[in-house]
Amino acid sequence: MFRDTVDIKVNRIAIIGNPNSGKTALFNALTGMRQKVANYPGVTVEKKEGKVVLDDGKDIVLLDLPGAYSLTPHSPDEKIATDVLLGRLDHTPPPDMVICVVDASNLERNLYLISQIIDCGIPIVVALNMVDVAEQDGILVDPEKLASLLGVKVIPTVATKGKGIRELKQAIAERVMPSLKSQQWALAEPMQSELNELKGLLLNRQKLSESEAFHESIQLLSSPNVLEEHRGRFDPEILAHVQQDHRRLDAIGIDRLSSIVEARYDWIQRVCEIAVEKSPRMVVSVTDKIDKILTHKIWGFVIFLSLMTLMFQAIFTWATAPMDLISQGFNALGNMVASIMPPGDLRDLIINGALAGVGAVVTFLPQIIFLFLYIGILEDTGYMARAAFIMDRVMSKVGLHGKSFIPMLSSFACAIPGIMATRTIESKKDRLVTILVAPLVSCSARLPIYVLMIGAFIPSKTVLGILNLAGLTLVSMYLLGLIAALGSAWLFKKTLLKSETPTFIMELPPYKMPSMRSVILQMWNRSMQFLKRAGTIILGVSIILWFLATYPKLGHGTPSDQLKHSFAGQAGRLMEPLIKPLGFDWKIGLGLVGSLLQREVFVSTMGTIYGIKDANGSPGNATLRERLQQDVDPVTGRHTFTTLTAICLMIYYVLAMQCMSTVAIVRRETNGWKWPAFQFAYMTGLAYAVTFVVYHVGQLIS
């Protein structure tokens, strides 16, 4: 990866930058819809690639690296970014050049990463982003002076508005050269002498390039524990030599890490003095004025809760019309299939297996879209960091800090990225606690279950003249998950994973108008992942369940008798005694077992079961909600589903670990099965116990 040549053909580019520098917005502006998301081989860090089409029609692969403050990694995300950039990661080719995105309003902090990339001899173009925000704050950066001081191209951009994108593409298309101004910062003589000596050893013994030897010498000299961090990468004699250097420098009172960091920042300060002009007119920035309200210890919390309530009210009310349209569309499709195909098992499979199962889940796509849209807007405006700051006061009560709340916020969309977001937490114990409780936060996969139960069994009433009871019920489910997560975190911090509450230090990015292009692109990608699951996993489960609920054939009796006689019915009857104390019957039990794979499978399971149960050779026009409302136990004559049953079912899904993908991610993040097994056990036990209490208390007061 380290280069000493100057003429490089560019086919693959990495984009890197500090968190909150606008890197993702720039990536989206350059690639548009030409993106794909996967994981890096062997790890759970998301790998995001896209294609940039240049003016001459040439396609360039653009790799979006995780946010990083430096090439001396302090978190798993930073390590991945560093390893990819330096060509250390298998199955991921090193980039030919780097676009480094910097926040023009925080140039001094951002230049640290640039100085390291320059020292590595990597070709680089600097995207001086958010220049509009900087100007509002009275900060004017001269891109020509900055380019001259760094020895690289500097392109002013406003990614959210598409400004500077064409110029950036032109810079990419031109001849690429590494900066010739490496190590413009100076170290004290003893430190510089040891650095030069170690660099020579690496050049001769390890056969590294000039720039690679320089970078590795810095890492070795500043490393707290050479043998632990670098064993196997270097010759044992070199590591022994480095240990002697450490002892020698420590003995004369040189702080090895601080001396390098301070030397870089001294140079950065000189660069900023020349290239940056600050206006004395802007005493208090717009961001600071807004933060006086939004981060207020009382009003900030009130506004945060109001925004969350508005989000869930909107999810439930605004999505009703498109939901009905999708449901009618699947009914029409089923009727069309029934009119074309002759009666038989194949037609039944298509209508009551595939269409009933997949349609039951896809119907809830509008709610998923609204959820992702709302979260995307909050993220893009910069409010999410404020939410973490506000919640730090609550998090500190349970032994964590606001940085742990960011993974919980991410878990509203999905627990998997929420768990991956814990890599920014420095303390291993705090990171593990956050991993253990993050799945308690209600994710988008639970939303179809909530909406199905609320729509069918919670009365549509207005509370306080403006709030909808159904929307409030939805909010209560999310609050229950959040309260359970905080309570569990407090318990773990007091028992299994005792540690001091860390100090919370977090950068609050400037507020900005959201880029609707970027927000809609993220919403589209996440929604497509939801549909992909519906078209693959849920379709497969629906077909398997249809087979289990259809065979063996009874040959006589009602559809209800046939379902009881089937493989699925027999299995459900076996497990019914276990779940009967929760108010659940065997059909709900089948849904619980089927949704162990992923939670939304419960809805498709109900769609398949009730489609088969009421099948008369044609799909009919009754919705799944109506079929649940009408279902009656033939023995007792009581309704299978009641308001109490619906509430208990939602509570169970709030607290239970019904997602094998999350279990797999936790295993990979914790390097073993111990913690995933514990997590599955405690969440399942908690769900059973709380649901049991709610059901029996509900029976007493009803």
C-alpha positions as CSV (number, residue, x, y, z in Angstrom):
1,M,0.0,0.0,0.0
2,F,2.8,2.4,0.9
3,R,4.1,4.1,-2.3
4,D,7.2,5.9,-3.3
5,T,6.2,6.2,-7.0
6,V,4.3,9.2,-8.4
7,D,2.5,7.9,-11.4
8,I,-0.4,5.7,-10.3
9,K,-3.3,4.5,-12.3
10,V,-6.5,5.0,-10.3
11,N,-9.1,2.2,-10.3
12,R,-10.0,2.0,-6.6
13,I,-10.4,4.8,-4.2
14,A,-11.0,4.9,-0.4
15,I,-12.9,7.7,1.2
16,I,-12.0,8.3,4.8
17,G,-12.6,11.0,7.4
18,N,-13.3,11.8,11.0
19,P,-16.8,11.0,12.3
20,N,-19.3,13.8,11.6
21,S,-17.2,15.2,8.8
22,G,-19.8,14.6,6.1
23,K,-18.1,11.6,4.7
24,T,-21.2,9.5,4.1
25,A,-23.0,12.4,2.5
26,L,-20.0,12.9,0.1
27,F,-19.9,9.1,-0.7
28,N,-23.6,9.3,-1.5
29,A,-23.2,12.4,-3.7
30,L,-20.4,10.7,-5.7
31,T,-22.0,7.3,-6.1
32,G,-25.8,7.9,-6.0
33,M,-27.6,4.6,-6.3
34,R,-24.6,2.7,-7.5
35,Q,-23.9,1.2,-4.1
36,K,-23.7,-2.2,-2.5
37,V,-23.3,-3.2,1.2
38,A,-21.6,-6.3,2.6
39,N,-19.2,-7.1,5.4
40,Y,-15.4,-7.3,5.5
41,P,-14.3,-11.0,5.4
42,G,-14.1,-12.4,8.9
43,V,-15.5,-9.4,10.7
44,T,-18.9,-7.8,11.2
45,V,-17.8,-4.3,10.1
46,E,-20.0,-3.1,7.3
47,K,-18.3,-2.8,3.9
48,K,-19.8,-0.2,1.7
49,E,-18.8,0.2,-1.9
50,G,-20.0,2.3,-4.8
51,K,-19.1,3.4,-8.3
52,V,-18.1,6.8,-9.4
53,V,-18.7,7.6,-13.1
54,L,-16.1,10.1,-14.3
55,D,-16.7,12.6,-17.2
56,D,-14.9,10.3,-19.7
57,G,-17.3,7.4,-18.7
58,K,-14.8,5.5,-16.7
59,D,-16.0,3.7,-13.6
60,I,-14.0,4.0,-10.3
61,V,-14.7,1.8,-7.3
62,L,-15.2,4.0,-4.2
63,L,-14.8,2.3,-0.8
64,D,-16.4,4.0,2.2
65,L,-14.2,3.4,5.2
66,P,-15.5,3.6,8.8
67,G,-14.9,7.0,10.5
68,A,-11.5,7.3,12.0
69,Y,-9.6,10.0,13.9
70,S,-6.1,8.6,13.3
71,L,-4.2,5.7,11.9
72,T,-3.3,4.6,15.4
73,P,-6.6,2.7,16.0
74,H,-8.4,2.8,19.4
75,S,-11.5,1.0,18.3
76,P,-12.4,-2.0,16.0
77,D,-13.9,0.4,13.4
78,E,-10.7,2.5,13.3
79,K,-8.6,-0.7,13.0
80,I,-10.5,-1.8,10.0
81,A,-10.2,1.6,8.4
82,T,-6.4,1.6,9.1
83,D,-5.9,-2.0,7.9
84,V,-7.7,-1.4,4.6
85,L,-5.9,1.9,4.0
86,L,-2.5,0.3,4.6
87,G,-3.3,-2.9,2.6
88,R,-3.3,-5.3,5.6
89,L,-6.7,-6.8,5.1
90,D,-7.0,-10.0,3.2
91,H,-9.5,-10.1,0.3
92,T,-9.7,-6.3,0.2
93,P,-7.4,-4.7,-2.4
94,P,-5.6,-1.6,-1.1
95,P,-6.9,1.7,-2.6
96,D,-4.9,3.4,-5.3
97,M,-5.7,6.8,-3.7
98,V,-7.6,8.3,-0.8
99,I,-10.2,11.1,-0.6
100,C,-9.9,12.5,2.9
101,V,-13.0,14.4,4.0
102,V,-12.4,17.2,6.5
103,D,-14.8,19.4,8.3
104,A,-13.8,23.0,7.4
105,S,-15.2,24.3,10.7
106,N,-12.9,21.8,12.7
107,L,-9.9,21.8,10.4
108,E,-7.3,21.5,13.2
109,R,-8.7,18.3,14.5
110,N,-9.2,16.8,11.0
111,L,-5.6,17.6,9.8
112,Y,-4.1,15.0,12.2
113,L,-5.4,12.1,10.1
114,I,-4.3,13.9,6.9
115,S,-0.8,14.3,8.3
116,Q,-0.6,10.5,8.9
117,I,-1.8,9.6,5.4
118,I,0.7,12.0,3.9
119,D,3.5,10.4,5.9
120,C,2.5,7.0,4.6
121,G,3.1,8.1,1.0
122,I,-0.5,7.5,0.0
123,P,-1.9,9.6,-2.9
124,I,-4.5,11.8,-1.4
125,V,-7.1,14.5,-2.4
126,V,-8.6,16.5,0.4
127,A,-12.3,17.3,0.2
128,L,-12.7,20.4,2.3
129,N,-16.4,19.8,3.3
130,M,-19.0,21.9,5.0
131,V,-17.4,25.2,4.0
132,D,-20.9,26.8,4.2
133,V,-21.2,25.8,7.9
134,A,-17.7,27.1,8.5
135,E,-18.5,30.5,6.9
136,Q,-21.6,30.8,9.0
137,D,-19.4,30.4,12.1
138,G,-17.0,33.0,10.8
139,I,-14.3,30.5,9.7
140,L,-12.7,31.1,6.2
141,V,-10.3,28.4,4.9
142,D,-8.1,29.3,1.9
143,P,-8.0,26.1,-0.1
144,E,-5.0,27.2,-2.2
145,K,-2.9,28.0,0.8
146,L,-3.9,24.8,2.4
147,A,-3.1,22.8,-0.7
148,S,0.4,24.5,-0.9
149,L,1.2,23.7,2.7
150,L,0.0,20.1,2.5
151,G,1.3,19.4,-1.0
152,V,-2.0,17.8,-2.1
153,K,-5.1,18.9,-4.0
154,V,-7.8,20.6,-1.8
155,I,-11.3,20.8,-3.2
156,P,-14.0,22.8,-1.3
157,T,-17.3,20.9,-1.1
158,V,-20.8,21.1,0.4
159,A,-21.7,17.4,0.0
160,T,-25.3,17.9,1.1
161,K,-25.9,20.4,-1.7
162,G,-23.8,18.7,-4.4
163,K,-21.3,21.6,-4.5
164,G,-17.7,20.7,-5.5
165,I,-18.6,17.2,-6.7
166,R,-17.8,17.8,-10.3
167,E,-14.4,19.4,-9.3
168,L,-13.7,16.5,-7.1
169,K,-14.3,14.0,-10.0
170,Q,-12.0,16.1,-12.2
171,A,-9.3,15.9,-9.5
172,I,-9.7,12.1,-9.4
173,A,-9.4,11.8,-13.1
174,E,-6.1,13.8,-13.2
175,R,-2.7,12.4,-12.5
176,V,-2.4,11.2,-8.9
177,M,0.7,11.9,-6.8
178,P,1.5,11.4,-3.2
179,S,2.5,14.5,-1.2
180,L,6.2,15.3,-1.2
181,K,5.9,17.1,2.2
182,S,6.0,14.2,4.6
183,Q,7.0,14.7,8.2
184,Q,6.9,18.4,8.3
185,W,6.7,18.2,12.1
186,A,9.8,17.9,14.3
187,L,10.6,15.7,17.2
188,A,13.0,16.2,20.1
189,E,16.5,15.0,19.3
190,P,16.5,11.8,21.4
191,M,13.2,10.7,20.0
192,Q,14.1,11.6,16.4
193,S,17.4,9.8,16.7
194,E,15.7,6.6,17.8
195,L,13.1,7.0,15.1
196,N,15.7,7.2,12.4
197,E,17.7,4.2,13.7
198,L,14.6,2.0,13.9
199,K,13.5,3.1,10.5
200,G,16.9,2.0,9.1
201,L,16.5,-1.4,10.8
202,L,13.0,-1.9,9.2
203,L,14.3,-0.9,5.8
204,N,17.1,-3.5,6.0
205,R,15.7,-6.3,8.0
206,Q,12.0,-6.2,7.1
207,K,12.5,-5.0,3.5
208,L,9.9,-2.3,3.9
209,S,9.5,0.8,1.7
210,E,10.7,4.2,3.0
211,S,7.2,5.5,3.9
212,E,6.1,2.1,5.4
213,A,9.2,1.9,7.5
214,F,8.6,5.5,8.8
215,H,5.0,4.7,9.7
216,E,5.8,1.4,11.4
217,S,8.7,3.1,13.4
218,I,6.2,5.6,14.8
219,Q,3.8,2.9,15.8
220,L,6.5,0.8,17.4
221,L,8.0,3.7,19.4
222,S,4.6,4.9,20.7
223,S,3.2,1.5,21.5
224,P,2.5,0.8,25.2
225,N,3.3,-2.9,24.9
226,V,5.3,-3.9,21.8
227,L,5.3,-7.7,22.4
228,E,1.5,-7.8,22.9
229,E,0.6,-5.6,20.0
230,H,3.2,-6.5,17.4
231,R,4.3,-10.1,18.1
232,G,4.4,-12.1,14.8
233,R,4.5,-9.0,12.6
234,F,8.2,-8.2,13.1
235,D,11.5,-9.9,13.6
236,P,12.0,-10.8,17.4
237,E,15.4,-9.0,17.4
238,I,13.6,-5.8,16.2
239,L,11.0,-6.0,18.9
240,A,13.8,-6.5,21.5
241,H,15.6,-3.4,20.1
242,V,12.3,-1.4,20.4
243,Q,11.9,-2.5,24.0
244,Q,15.4,-1.1,24.7
245,D,14.4,2.1,23.0
246,H,11.3,2.3,25.2
247,R,13.4,1.9,28.4
248,R,16.0,4.5,27.2
249,L,13.4,7.1,26.3
250,D,11.3,6.5,29.4
251,A,14.4,6.8,31.6
252,I,15.1,10.4,30.3
253,G,11.5,11.4,30.8
254,I,10.2,11.5,27.3
255,D,6.5,10.6,26.9
256,R,6.8,8.7,23.6
257,L,3.2,8.9,22.5
258,S,2.5,12.5,23.6
259,S,5.7,13.8,22.0
260,I,4.6,12.5,18.6
261,V,1.0,13.8,19.0
262,E,2.2,17.2,20.2
263,A,4.7,17.5,17.4
264,R,2.0,16.9,14.8
265,Y,-0.4,19.4,16.4
266,D,2.3,22.0,16.6
267,W,2.7,21.7,12.8
268,I,-1.1,21.6,12.3
269,Q,-1.4,24.8,14.4
270,R,1.1,26.6,12.1
271,V,-0.8,25.4,9.0
272,C,-4.1,26.7,10.4
273,E,-2.5,30.1,11.3
274,I,-1.6,30.5,7.6
275,A,-4.6,28.9,5.9
276,V,-7.5,29.8,8.2
277,E,-9.0,33.2,9.0
278,K,-11.5,33.5,11.8
279,S,-13.9,36.4,12.0
280,P,-14.3,38.1,15.4
281,R,-17.9,38.9,14.5
282,M,-19.2,35.4,15.2
283,V,-19.0,35.3,19.0
284,V,-21.7,32.7,19.4
285,S,-22.4,30.3,16.5
286,V,-25.9,29.3,15.4
287,T,-25.2,25.8,16.6
288,D,-24.4,27.1,20.1
289,K,-27.6,29.1,20.2
290,I,-29.7,26.1,19.2
291,D,-27.9,23.9,21.7
292,K,-28.8,26.2,24.6
293,I,-32.4,24.9,24.1
294,L,-32.0,21.4,22.7
295,T,-29.3,20.3,25.2
296,H,-31.0,22.1,28.2
297,K,-31.2,19.7,31.2
298,I,-35.0,20.0,31.3
299,W,-36.2,21.3,28.0
300,G,-33.8,19.2,26.1
301,F,-35.2,16.0,27.6
302,V,-38.8,17.2,27.0
303,I,-38.0,17.9,23.3
304,F,-36.3,14.6,22.9
305,L,-39.4,12.7,24.3
306,S,-41.7,14.8,22.1
307,L,-39.7,14.0,19.0
308,M,-39.8,10.3,19.8
309,T,-43.6,10.4,20.5
310,L,-44.1,12.3,17.2
311,M,-42.1,9.7,15.4
312,F,-44.2,6.7,16.6
313,Q,-47.5,8.6,16.2
314,A,-46.5,9.4,12.6
315,I,-45.4,5.8,12.0
316,F,-48.8,4.5,13.1
317,T,-51.2,7.1,11.5
318,W,-49.5,8.2,8.3
319,A,-48.8,4.7,7.0
320,T,-52.4,3.4,7.3
321,A,-53.4,4.4,3.7
322,P,-50.4,2.8,1.9
323,M,-50.7,-0.3,4.1
324,D,-54.3,-0.8,3.0
325,L,-53.3,-0.4,-0.6
326,I,-50.6,-3.0,-0.3
327,S,-53.0,-5.4,1.5
328,Q,-55.6,-4.9,-1.3
329,G,-52.9,-5.5,-3.9
330,F,-52.0,-8.9,-2.4
331,N,-55.6,-9.8,-2.1
332,A,-56.2,-8.9,-5.8
333,L,-53.1,-10.9,-6.8
334,G,-54.4,-13.9,-4.8
335,N,-57.8,-13.6,-6.5
336,M,-56.1,-13.4,-9.9
337,V,-54.1,-16.5,-9.2
338,A,-57.3,-18.3,-8.0
339,S,-59.1,-17.4,-11.2
340,I,-56.3,-18.6,-13.5
341,M,-55.1,-21.8,-11.8
342,P,-57.3,-24.9,-11.1
343,P,-57.9,-25.9,-7.5
344,G,-55.2,-28.0,-6.0
345,D,-52.2,-28.0,-3.7
346,L,-50.0,-25.9,-6.0
347,R,-52.6,-23.1,-6.1
348,D,-53.0,-23.4,-2.3
349,L,-49.3,-23.2,-1.9
350,I,-49.0,-20.0,-3.9
351,I,-52.1,-18.3,-2.4
352,N,-52.1,-19.4,1.2
353,G,-48.4,-20.2,1.6
354,A,-46.3,-17.8,-0.4
355,L,-48.6,-14.8,-0.9
356,A,-50.2,-15.0,2.5
357,G,-46.9,-15.3,4.3
358,V,-44.9,-12.7,2.3
359,G,-47.9,-10.3,1.9
360,A,-48.5,-10.3,5.6
361,V,-45.0,-8.9,6.2
362,V,-44.7,-6.6,3.1
363,T,-47.9,-4.9,4.1
364,F,-45.9,-3.3,6.9
365,L,-43.3,-1.8,4.6
366,P,-44.8,1.8,4.9
367,Q,-44.1,1.8,8.7
368,I,-40.5,0.6,8.1
369,I,-40.0,3.4,5.5
370,F,-41.3,6.1,7.9
371,L,-39.1,4.8,10.7
372,F,-36.0,4.8,8.6
373,L,-36.9,8.2,7.1
374,Y,-37.4,9.8,10.5
375,I,-34.1,8.3,12.0
376,G,-32.2,9.4,8.8
377,I,-33.4,13.0,9.2
378,L,-32.4,13.1,12.9
379,E,-29.0,11.6,12.1
380,D,-28.3,14.0,9.1
381,T,-29.2,17.2,11.0
382,G,-26.8,16.3,13.8
383,Y,-29.5,15.8,16.4
384,M,-28.6,12.2,17.2
385,A,-25.4,13.3,19.0
386,R,-27.5,15.7,21.1
387,A,-29.8,12.8,22.0
388,A,-26.8,10.9,23.3
389,F,-25.6,14.0,25.3
390,I,-29.1,14.4,26.8
391,M,-29.4,10.7,27.7
392,D,-26.0,10.8,29.3
393,R,-27.7,12.0,32.5
394,V,-29.9,8.9,32.4
395,M,-27.2,6.5,31.3
396,S,-24.8,7.6,34.1
397,K,-27.4,6.5,36.6
398,V,-27.0,2.9,35.4
399,G,-23.2,3.1,35.2
400,L,-22.8,3.8,31.5
401,H,-22.4,7.1,29.5
402,G,-24.1,8.8,26.6
403,K,-21.8,7.0,24.0
404,S,-23.6,3.8,24.9
405,F,-26.9,5.4,24.0
406,I,-25.8,5.7,20.3
407,P,-25.9,2.0,19.8
408,M,-29.3,1.9,21.4
409,L,-30.6,4.6,19.1
410,S,-29.2,2.6,16.2
411,S,-31.0,-0.5,17.5
412,F,-34.4,1.3,16.8
413,A,-33.6,0.4,13.2
414,C,-31.9,-2.9,13.8
415,A,-29.9,-4.4,16.7
416,I,-27.1,-5.6,14.4
417,P,-25.8,-2.2,13.4
418,G,-26.5,-1.1,17.0
419,I,-24.2,-3.8,18.3
420,M,-21.6,-3.0,15.7
421,A,-21.7,0.7,16.8
422,T,-20.4,-0.4,20.3
423,R,-16.9,-0.5,18.8
424,T,-16.6,3.2,19.5
425,I,-16.8,2.4,23.3
426,E,-13.3,2.2,24.8
427,S,-14.1,0.2,27.9
428,K,-14.4,-3.5,27.2
429,K,-16.9,-4.0,30.1
430,D,-19.1,-1.1,29.1
431,R,-19.0,-2.3,25.5
432,L,-20.1,-5.8,26.6
433,V,-22.9,-4.4,28.8
434,T,-24.2,-2.3,25.8
435,I,-24.0,-5.4,23.5
436,L,-26.0,-7.4,26.1
437,V,-28.8,-4.8,26.4
438,A,-29.0,-3.3,22.9
439,P,-31.4,-6.0,21.5
440,L,-34.0,-5.0,24.2
441,V,-34.5,-1.7,22.3
442,S,-37.4,-2.3,19.9
443,C,-36.1,-2.7,16.3
444,S,-37.9,-2.4,13.0
445,A,-38.5,-6.2,12.9
446,R,-40.8,-5.9,15.9
447,L,-42.8,-3.1,14.2
448,P,-45.0,-5.3,12.1
449,I,-46.0,-7.3,15.2
450,Y,-46.8,-4.2,17.1
451,V,-48.8,-2.7,14.3
452,L,-50.7,-5.9,13.7
453,M,-51.7,-6.3,17.3
454,I,-52.5,-2.6,17.9
455,G,-54.5,-2.3,14.7
456,A,-56.6,-5.3,15.5
457,F,-57.1,-5.0,19.3
458,I,-56.4,-1.5,20.6
459,P,-59.4,0.9,20.2
460,S,-58.9,3.9,18.0
461,K,-59.5,6.6,20.5
462,T,-58.2,10.1,21.0
463,V,-56.3,10.9,24.3
464,L,-56.1,14.5,25.6
465,G,-57.7,15.6,22.3
466,I,-54.6,15.3,20.2
467,L,-52.9,11.9,20.9
468,N,-54.1,8.6,19.4
469,L,-54.4,5.7,21.8
470,A,-52.9,3.3,19.2
471,G,-49.9,5.6,18.8
472,L,-49.5,5.9,22.6
473,T,-49.5,2.1,22.9
474,L,-46.8,1.9,20.2
475,V,-44.7,4.5,22.1
476,S,-45.2,2.5,25.4
477,M,-43.7,-0.7,23.7
478,Y,-40.6,1.3,22.7
479,L,-40.3,2.9,26.2
480,L,-40.7,-0.6,27.8
481,G,-37.7,-1.9,25.7
482,L,-35.7,1.2,26.6
483,I,-36.5,0.9,30.3
484,A,-35.7,-2.8,30.3
485,A,-32.3,-2.1,28.6
486,L,-31.4,0.5,31.1
487,G,-32.5,-1.6,34.1
488,S,-30.6,-4.6,32.8
489,A,-27.5,-2.4,32.2
490,W,-27.7,-1.2,35.8
491,L,-27.9,-4.8,37.1
492,F,-25.0,-6.0,35.0
493,K,-22.8,-3.1,36.1
494,K,-23.6,-3.9,39.7
495,T,-22.9,-7.6,39.4
496,L,-21.3,-9.4,36.4
497,L,-19.5,-6.5,34.8
498,K,-18.5,-4.1,37.6
499,S,-16.6,-1.0,36.6
500,E,-16.5,2.7,37.2
501,T,-18.8,5.0,35.3
502,P,-16.6,6.5,32.6
503,T,-16.4,10.2,31.8
504,F,-18.4,11.2,28.8
505,I,-16.6,13.2,26.2
506,M,-18.3,13.5,22.8
507,E,-18.0,15.9,19.9
508,L,-21.2,17.6,18.9
509,P,-21.3,18.2,15.2
510,P,-22.7,21.5,13.8
511,Y,-26.4,21.5,12.8
512,K,-27.1,21.4,9.1
513,M,-30.0,21.0,6.8
514,P,-30.5,17.3,6.0
515,S,-29.6,16.1,2.6
516,M,-32.8,14.5,1.5
517,R,-30.9,12.7,-1.3
518,S,-28.7,11.1,1.3
519,V,-31.6,10.4,3.7
520,I,-33.8,8.9,1.0
521,L,-30.9,6.8,-0.3
522,Q,-30.3,5.3,3.2
523,M,-34.0,4.8,3.6
524,W,-34.2,3.0,0.2
525,N,-31.2,0.7,1.0
526,R,-32.6,-0.3,4.4
527,S,-36.1,-0.8,3.0
528,M,-34.7,-3.0,0.2
529,Q,-32.9,-5.1,2.8
530,F,-36.3,-5.6,4.5
531,L,-37.9,-6.6,1.2
532,K,-35.0,-8.9,0.5
533,R,-35.7,-10.7,3.7
534,A,-39.3,-11.0,2.8
535,G,-38.5,-12.4,-0.6
536,T,-36.0,-14.9,0.6
537,I,-36.0,-16.0,4.3
538,I,-39.7,-15.2,4.9
539,L,-40.8,-16.8,1.6
540,G,-38.9,-19.9,2.5
541,V,-40.3,-20.1,6.0
542,S,-43.8,-19.5,4.6
543,I,-43.5,-22.4,2.1
544,I,-42.1,-24.8,4.8
545,L,-44.8,-23.8,7.2
546,W,-47.5,-24.3,4.5
547,F,-46.3,-27.8,4.0
548,L,-46.2,-28.6,7.7
549,A,-49.7,-27.1,8.2
550,T,-51.2,-28.9,5.2
551,Y,-49.8,-32.4,5.6
552,P,-50.6,-35.2,6.4
553,K,-54.0,-34.8,4.8
554,L,-57.0,-35.6,7.0
555,G,-59.3,-36.3,4.1
556,H,-62.4,-35.0,5.9
557,G,-63.5,-32.4,8.4
558,T,-63.2,-28.6,8.5
559,P,-60.0,-26.6,7.6
560,S,-59.6,-26.1,11.4
561,D,-59.6,-29.9,12.0
562,Q,-57.1,-30.3,9.1
563,L,-54.7,-27.7,10.7
564,K,-54.9,-29.5,14.1
565,H,-54.1,-32.8,12.5
566,S,-51.1,-31.5,10.5
567,F,-47.4,-31.7,11.5
568,A,-47.5,-28.0,12.5
569,G,-50.7,-28.6,14.6
570,Q,-49.3,-31.6,16.4
571,A,-46.1,-29.7,17.2
572,G,-48.1,-26.7,18.4
573,R,-50.2,-28.9,20.7
574,L,-47.0,-30.4,22.3
575,M,-45.7,-27.0,23.2
576,E,-49.0,-25.4,24.2
577,P,-48.8,-26.3,28.0
578,L,-45.5,-24.3,28.2
579,I,-47.0,-21.1,26.8
580,K,-50.6,-21.5,28.1
581,P,-49.7,-19.6,31.3
582,L,-48.9,-16.6,29.1
583,G,-52.3,-16.6,27.5
584,F,-51.0,-18.0,24.2
585,D,-52.5,-20.9,22.3
586,W,-50.7,-23.4,20.0
587,K,-51.0,-21.3,16.9
588,I,-49.2,-18.4,18.6
589,G,-46.7,-20.9,19.8
590,L,-45.9,-21.9,16.2
591,G,-45.4,-18.2,15.5
592,L,-43.0,-17.9,18.4
593,V,-40.9,-20.9,17.3
594,G,-40.9,-19.8,13.6
595,S,-39.8,-16.2,14.5
596,L,-36.8,-17.4,16.4
597,L,-35.1,-16.9,13.1
598,Q,-36.2,-13.3,12.9
599,R,-39.1,-11.6,14.6
600,E,-41.2,-10.5,11.6
601,V,-41.6,-14.1,10.6
602,F,-44.3,-14.2,13.3
603,V,-46.6,-12.1,11.0
604,S,-45.9,-14.3,8.0
605,T,-46.6,-17.4,10.1
606,M,-49.9,-16.0,11.2
607,G,-50.7,-15.1,7.6
608,T,-50.0,-18.6,6.5
609,I,-51.8,-20.4,9.4
610,Y,-54.9,-18.3,9.2
611,G,-54.9,-18.4,5.4
612,I,-54.9,-22.2,5.6
613,K,-57.3,-22.3,8.4
614,D,-60.0,-20.4,6.5
615,A,-59.1,-21.7,3.1
616,N,-61.9,-22.8,0.8
617,G,-59.9,-23.0,-2.3
618,S,-59.8,-19.2,-2.8
619,P,-58.1,-16.5,-0.8
620,G,-61.1,-14.5,0.2
621,N,-61.0,-10.8,1.1
622,A,-60.7,-10.9,4.9
623,T,-57.5,-9.2,6.1
624,L,-55.2,-10.9,8.6
625,R,-56.4,-8.5,11.3
626,E,-60.0,-9.5,10.7
627,R,-59.2,-13.2,10.8
628,L,-57.4,-12.7,14.2
629,Q,-60.3,-10.8,15.5
630,Q,-62.8,-13.5,14.4
631,D,-60.8,-16.6,15.5
632,V,-62.6,-18.6,18.2
633,D,-61.5,-21.6,20.2
634,P,-63.9,-24.4,19.1
635,V,-63.8,-26.0,22.6
636,T,-64.3,-23.0,24.9
637,G,-66.0,-20.7,22.4
638,R,-63.7,-17.9,23.6
639,H,-61.8,-15.6,21.2
640,T,-58.2,-16.8,20.7
641,F,-57.0,-13.2,20.6
642,T,-58.1,-10.5,23.0
643,T,-56.8,-7.1,24.0
644,L,-54.9,-8.7,26.9
645,T,-53.5,-11.4,24.6
646,A,-52.3,-8.8,22.2
647,I,-50.6,-6.7,24.9
648,C,-48.9,-9.8,26.4
649,L,-47.7,-10.9,22.9
650,M,-46.2,-7.4,22.3
651,I,-44.5,-7.4,25.7
652,Y,-43.0,-10.9,25.0
653,Y,-41.6,-9.6,21.7
654,V,-40.2,-6.5,23.4
655,L,-38.1,-8.6,25.8
656,A,-37.4,-11.9,24.0
657,M,-34.3,-12.6,21.9
658,Q,-36.1,-13.7,18.7
659,C,-33.4,-13.1,16.1
660,M,-30.7,-15.6,15.3
661,S,-28.8,-13.0,13.2
662,T,-28.3,-10.9,16.3
663,V,-27.1,-14.0,18.2
664,A,-24.6,-14.7,15.5
665,I,-23.3,-11.0,15.5
666,V,-22.9,-11.1,19.3
667,R,-20.9,-14.3,19.0
668,R,-18.6,-12.7,16.5
669,E,-18.3,-9.5,18.5
670,T,-17.5,-11.3,21.8
671,N,-15.4,-14.1,20.2
672,G,-17.3,-17.0,21.7
673,W,-20.7,-18.5,22.6
674,K,-20.6,-17.7,26.3
675,W,-22.2,-14.2,26.1
676,P,-24.7,-15.0,23.3
677,A,-26.0,-18.0,25.2
678,F,-26.3,-15.9,28.4
679,Q,-28.0,-13.1,26.4
680,F,-30.5,-15.5,24.9
681,A,-31.2,-17.1,28.2
682,Y,-31.7,-14.0,30.3
683,M,-33.9,-12.2,27.6
684,T,-36.1,-15.3,27.1
685,G,-36.5,-15.7,30.9
686,L,-37.2,-12.0,31.3
687,A,-39.8,-12.1,28.5
688,Y,-41.5,-15.2,30.0
689,A,-41.6,-13.8,33.6
690,V,-42.9,-10.4,32.7
691,T,-45.5,-11.7,30.3
692,F,-46.7,-14.2,32.9
693,V,-47.2,-11.5,35.5
694,V,-48.9,-9.1,33.1
695,Y,-51.3,-11.8,31.8
696,H,-52.4,-13.0,35.3
697,V,-52.7,-9.4,36.7
698,G,-54.7,-8.5,33.6
699,Q,-57.1,-11.4,34.2
700,L,-57.6,-10.3,37.8
701,I,-58.5,-6.8,37.0
702,S,-60.5,-7.5,33.8
